[in-house]
Amino acid sequence: MKKTLLIAALTLMSASAFASKARVSALQNPAHLEDPTDVLAKPDQATKYGDWASFEFGTASSAAVSTSAAPIAQGGFARKMGDSVLGVWLNNTDTSGNSYRALGATAGASMLDVENPFHIFYGSNSGDMTWGVGWMYSKSERKPDGVSTKSQETSGLYLSAASKGVWDVEFGMGLLGTAKNGSAAGDLKQTGKGTFKLAGGYNMDTMYLFGSYTSTGAKMETAAGTATADRSDTLMTLGVVNSHKKDGTDFFYGVSYNMNNYKDSATSPTSLGTGIEKRDLTTFPVIIGLESEANSWLTLRGSLTQNVLLGGDKLTGTGSTGVTQNNINAANTTVAAGAGLKFGKFAFDGVLKAASSATGSFGSDTNFLTNTALTYVF
């Protein structure tokens, strides 16, 4: 059965130069990669790709946060209007949404995740520059027992601009991020706190230099106004990717330094783990990847990431152990592979493996072909 599935998949995948989130997952999202799905953070990039429609298949719940190992169903389209492009994307939760009010699994388990979000984006050319704006919105409500009510409402705005082939910049911010749970155990309310992201990059010959700063946070309160979680997170990244492109092949490698600080200032904090008040996480991941046109209809791609040398994960607080924990360079090597094949204007991409070294062999991996996408270029 596995052999039949693999043969069928290789017959249907696409060799498009750009295609889908399945392609991005197979290459583990290197900073220099350009793809139509960039429009969910960089709406100005819509001007590069003309008219297209993409459909992403998924295995996870539609209310979950999409990952390469457990993607959710989503998709959208873009249409040109002279020098401008207007588009819509449905059900994306991995680049926005939950981050506007995320508190983590411990504190947020009783709340609805972002459900059925939609994005509207617009990009335009202006001389040697491109610019764009996008907006996302999600709202849902339910009464699981006919009496108590769960609800959430989330919205965000993102802007971007670029000088063709030289520099790019993006800015995103949360406009609204609330969730409520009116249960028999007591009313709870979760509210996002001033979420924003500023990022940019600069091309220098074959190298792409990039950096970003993100601030997120949320607060969980009881009906009496007592905060059970009061979370503030900051994340900063600096890095470089060197890309060598020749004869339909892109071989790249790079490194970045990530500094993440998480704080929970509630009296009895829960969002980082019971009793944990602070987490300082630093990572120094390297990435190696290759995407190559094996022939006119088949593209193969693969990548590897791993933290090296500098890095640590320090937890401070009482917690279950009552002591400070400091973990340095835990194992995290991840290998991903994908393939694509093109028939006319149709393209089908698939991730053959996107998993850590601890998940077993290729044939038995539960992530096998779970992330696939169909794209049509008009």
N, C-alpha and C positions, 0 to 999 in steps of 0.2 A: 504493500500500500504506500509506504514511504517513497519507494522508487517511482511508482506511478505518479504520485503527487509532485515529486521533483521534476520529472520529465514534462508534466503539464505546465508547471510553473515556468520552467525555462523556455517553453514555447510561447508563453504569453507575456513575458516581461519586456520592458521598453528600454531602448537605447538613446532616449532623448538626452540632450545636453543638460537640461534641467527638467524636473518633473514633479516632485512630490515630497511629502514629509517622509515617505518610505525611503527615498533616496537620502534625505538628510540623516535619518536614523542609521542607515548603513554606513555613513561616513562619520557618525557621531558628532555632527554639527560643528565642524571647524569654523573658526571665525571668518575666514576668507570666502567661504562657500556662498554662491549666489543661486537663489531658487525662488520660484513664485511664492512659496510660503513665507518669504521674508516680509510680505506685505502686512502680516499680522503684528509686526513691530516697526517696519520701515515702509510705510505706504507709498513713498516716492518711488520705490523699486518696481511698482506696478507698470511704470512707463517702459520698462525694458522688455516685457514679455508679450505685449499685444493682447489678442483675444485668446482666452483659454478657459477650460472648465476642468476641475479635478475632484475626484471622489475617493476618500480615504476609508478603507475598511478597518474595523476594530473588533476587539474581543472583550474589552472592559465595559463596565457599566457606563451609560451615557452621562452619569453624574460624577464620574471619577475624574481625577487629573490624568491626562493622557501621558504615557511614557512609551519609549521604544519597545519595552517588553510587554506592555499592556496598553495598546493604543485604543482610542475610542473612535467610533464612526464620525466622520466629519467631511466637509467639502465646501466648494464654492466656485465662483466664476469671476471673470473680469472682462470688460468690454471697452474698446477704444472709442473715444469721441474727439477726433482731431488730434491735438497734441496732449490730450488728457485721457485718463483711464478711470473708470468707476467699477467697483466690484463689491461682492458680498461673500462672506464666509460664515458657515453655520457650524456650531458646536465645538469650537476650539477651546480647550481649557488648559493647555500646557504652557502658553506664553502669557496669559493674563487671566483675570477672573479670580480664581481662588487666592492668588497672592495679595489681592486688595484687602482681604480680611482673614488671612490664614493664621491659625494658632497652633497647628500641629494636631496629630491624631489624638493625643490625650485630652486636650481641652476642647477640641472641636467636634468630637465624635457625635454629640447629640444634635448637631446642626446640619442643615441641608448644605450640600456643596453647590457650586454654581451649576445650573442646569439649563440646557438648551440655549446657550448664549449665541448671539449673532454679532458679526462685525460688518460695518460698512466702511469702505476705504476709498480714497480718491487721491490720485497722483497726477502731476502735471510737469511738463518741461518748461523751463524758462532760460533760454540761451544755453549756456554750458552747465546749468544747474537743473536739478530735479527737486521737487518738494512734494510733500503729501501729508494727509491727515486721515486718521481713522478713529472710529468710535465703536465700543462694544457695550452690550447691554444684556442682562439676564434677570428674570424675575420668575419665581415659582412659589407655590403654596400648597399645603395639603393638611388634611385632618386624619391622621392615621387611625384614631379610635373614635372618630365622629364628634369628639369634644375638644381636645387639645389641638392647637394649630402650630404647624411648622411653616416658616416662610423665609425667603431670602431675596435680596435685591442688590445687584452688583452692576457697576458701570465704570468705564474707563476711557480716557482720551489719549491718543498717541500721535506724535508729529515727527517728521523726519525730513532731511534735506541732504543733498550730496552734490559735489562737484565731480563731474564724470571722470572716473578713473583716478581721482586724486584722494579726496577725503569724503567722509560721511559722518553724520551725526543724527542721533535719535533721542527723543524724550517722551516718556509715558507717565501718566499719573492716574491714580484712582479718584474718580469723582464720587462714588458711592459704594459702600461695602457693608451691608448689614444683614444679620440673620437673627431669627427669633425662634424660641422653642417654648411654647406655653403648655408645659406638661403637668401631670398630676404631682410630680416631684418638686415642682417649683418653676416659675418663669425664668428663662435665661435669655440674655441678649448679647450678641457679638457684634462689635463695631470696628471697622477698619480705621487706622490712624495714619493719615498723610502719606500714602504710598506714592513713590515716584522712582523713575529710573532715568539716568542720563548716561549715554554711551556714545562712542565714536571710534573712528578708525582712520588710518592714513596709509596709503600705498607708497612704498619706496622700492622701486625696481621689482624684484620678485618677492619682497617681503611685505606683509601686512601687519602694521602695528595697531593694537586695539586696547581699549580700556572701558570700564563701566563702573558706575556707582549706583547702588540701589538701596533704598530705605523703605522698609515695610513694617507693619505693626498692626496689632488688633487688641481689643479689650473684651473680656468676657465678664458680664455682670449678672448678679441675681436680681430678682424683683425688688429687693431691699437696697440695691445699689452697691452691694459688696462685690469687689472685683476678685474673681477666682483665678483670673489670668490677666496679665497686663504686659503684652509682648511688644518689644521693639527690636527690629533686626536691621543690621547694615551689612552690605556685601560689596566688596571692591575687588575688581579684577584688572590685571595688567598682563599683556601677553604679546606674542609675535608668532606668525605663521609664515614659513617660507614655502612657496609654491613653484614647482617647475612644470611648465606645460609645454608639450611637444608632441606633434603627430597624433592628436586626439587623446593624449594621456596627461593626467594631472597627478603628479607625485608630490605630496606635501608632508611637512613635519613642523612641529611647533611646540611651544611651552607657554604656560601661563602661571601666574601667582595669584591665588585667591585668598582673601582675608575676610572671613565671615564672623560677625559678632552678634550673639543673640542674648537678650536679657528679658527676664520676667520679674517685674517689680511688685507683683501681687503679694499680699501678706502670706498666703499659702500657695505658692506657684505650682502650676500643673502643666503648662504648655510644653516645657522642655523635659518633663518627667517630674514625678512627685518630689517636691522639695528642691528641685534644681533651679537656681537663680540665674546662672550665667553659663553660656557655652561659647568658647573661643575656638573656632575651626580654621585652620590654615592648610591649604593644599598646594602642591606644585606639580600639576599634571602635565605630562608630555603626550603628544598625539602624533601618530604616523598613519598616513592614509594613501590610497591609490584608487583612481578612477580611470578606466581605460576603455576605449572603443575597440573591442576584440575584432569587430568587422562593422559593416554599415548598419547592421540591425541589432547587434548585441553589445551591451556595455556591462562590464564587470567592475565591482567596487568593493573595497574592504578597508578596515581601519582598526587601530589598536590604541587604547589609552591606558595610562598607569600613573599613579602618584609616585614621585621619586624624591629622595633626599629630604628637602625641607617639608615639614608638615606635622600637624598635631591636632588633637581634638581634646580640649580640656573642659571638663564639667566642674562647676563650683556650686556647692550647696549641701544641704543635709542629705537628701535623696534616700534611697533604700540602704545604702552602705554607710552613710554618715561621714564619708570622706571625699576629698577631691579626687576625681579621676582624670588621668592624663594618658591618652592613647596616641601613639606616634606611628604614622604610616601603616595603617591597617591594610590588609590585602584588598586590592580593588581592580586588578587588571581586567579589562573588558575588551573583547574582540567582537566586531560586527562585520557582516558581509552582505552583499546584495547583488542583484543582477537586474538587467532591464532589456526589453526587446521592443522594437517599434514596428508597427504595421500602418503605413500611410500616416494619417494624422493622429492615430491612437497610440498611446503609450501605457504600458503596465509595469509598475515597479514593485519589487518585493524585497524584504529583508530576510535573508536566509538564516542569520543568527545575530542576535543582539543580546549578549548575556555575559556574565562574569565567568571567571575561570572555575568557579565552584559549581556550575550548574550541569555539568556532565557533557556527554558527547554530542556531536552534531545531530545524529539521527534521532536521539531521544529527547532533544531539547524542546521544552514546551513553547519556546519562543519561535520555533521554526515556522516561517511564513505567516506569522500572525499580523505583521505590519505590511500591508499591500495597498496599492493605489492605482486608479485608472485616470489618465489625463488625456484630454482632447485639445489640440491646438488648432484653432480655426484658420 
